Amino acid sequence: MANQIKKILAPRWDNREQTRVRCTFSYEDGTSITASVTETQAGNPDWKQIFEEYKEEDIGDFIPNAKDKVHKNNRQTQLNRQKDLNEALFAAKLEAFEIPEVRDSKNRILKARVRKAKSLGEIYIFAGAIVTESLSETA
């Protein structure tokens, strides 16, 4: 196959970075292989041939494989969880400020800590501290 003339068929980007092209090499004896081709420091003749026969804009779009889809789905799941957590934190902060002792507290430091809390636990702790402080003042 090394000395046979080959045609390059259906080139498309094989990664998002567009540093690898996947294509089919069709040889004159009727055989063909699908390969991923990258440029090398020494210069890859297959890479050169691809870009002699095709313009960069003619190379097909990258099609994510199963691994890429799993990565994308995992990332989307993480984003959804973060969104859900942010919504839960916001709701818990609103709820904490509905407690009369928290709402009416003059302790700006603890109230700010409730507003800036990054977890439900922090909200509970600082709101609880405000309620405890309020109860100790009335006792």
N, C-alpha and C positions, 0 to 999 in steps of 0.2 A: 504494500500500500504506500510505502514511502515515496516511490517514484511515480506513482500513478497521479493523473490529473484528478483533482477533486473539485466539486462544486460545493459551495456553502449555501445551505438552505435554511430558511426560517430563523434567522438570528434574532435573539431577544436578550434583553439585559437579564442577567442571572442574579443580580443583587441590587439593592436600593442605591448603593454608591456608584453604580455604573462603572465598575472596574472589572467586571467579568461578563462575558457573553456566552450564552448557551446557543448552540446551533447544531445542525446535522451536516456531516461531511458525507457527500454522495460521490462515490468513486466510479470510474468508468467501467469497472468490471461488474457493477450492479450492487456492490455492497455499500452499506452506509453505517455510520456510527454517530451517536449524539455525544457531544462533548461540551465541557465548559472551558473557555479559553480566556486567559489573562495575559496582559503584557508582562514581560520580564525585563530585567535590567539589560540582558544581552540582546533583547529584541525577539519576540515570538513571531515566526513567519506566518502562523495561522492568524494571529491578531492583525498582522499587516494585511493579509489577504482579505480578511473580513472588511476592513476599512477601505480597501481598494475597490471592493465590489459593492459596498453599501455606504451610504451617507449615515452619519451618526443619527440623524432624525428618522431614518428609515428602519432603525433597529427597533424591534418590538418592545413594548413596555414590559417591565418586570412583573412577573406573576408570582405572588407569594406562595411558598410551598406550605405544607402542613405545619412545619415548625414555626414559620413566620406567623401563620394564623393563630397558633397557640399562644405565641408571645403577645400578639396584638390582643387576643381575648383576655390573657392574664392582665395586661395593662389596663384594659377597659374594666375588668373586674375590680382592680385596685382603685381606679378612678371612681367607680360606682360606690365602693365601700367608703372612700374618703368623703364623697358627697353625702352619703347616708350619715356618717359620723358628724359632719359639719351641721347637717340639719338637726340631728339629735342634740348636739351641743347648743345650738341656737334655741331650740325648744326648751331645753333644761334651764338655760340662762333666763329666758322669759318667765318660766315657771318659778325660778328662785326669786325673781324680783316681784312676783305676785305675793310673796310672803310679807305680811305687814312689817315685821321686824327688819327684813332686808331692805324693803322699799323705803322705809322711813329712817333707816340708819344714817347717822352723821359720819360714820367711819368710812371716809373716802378711799382709804388704802384697801380695806377688805372688799368694798364694793367694786373697785377697779380690778382686784384679783378675780372676782367672780366674772366680770365682763371679759377678762383676758384669758380665762381658763382654757386649757387645751384638752381637757378630759372631763368626763362626767365626775370622776372622783374629786378633782380640784373644785368643781362647782359645789359639790356636796360639802366638802371640807370648809371652804370659805363661807358659804352661806350658813353652815352650821356654826361657824365661829361668830358670825354676826348675830345669829339668834342667841347663842350662849352669852355673848356680851350684853345683848339687850335684856336677857333674863336676869343676869347678875346685877344690872343697873336698877331693875325694878324690885329686886329682893331686899 
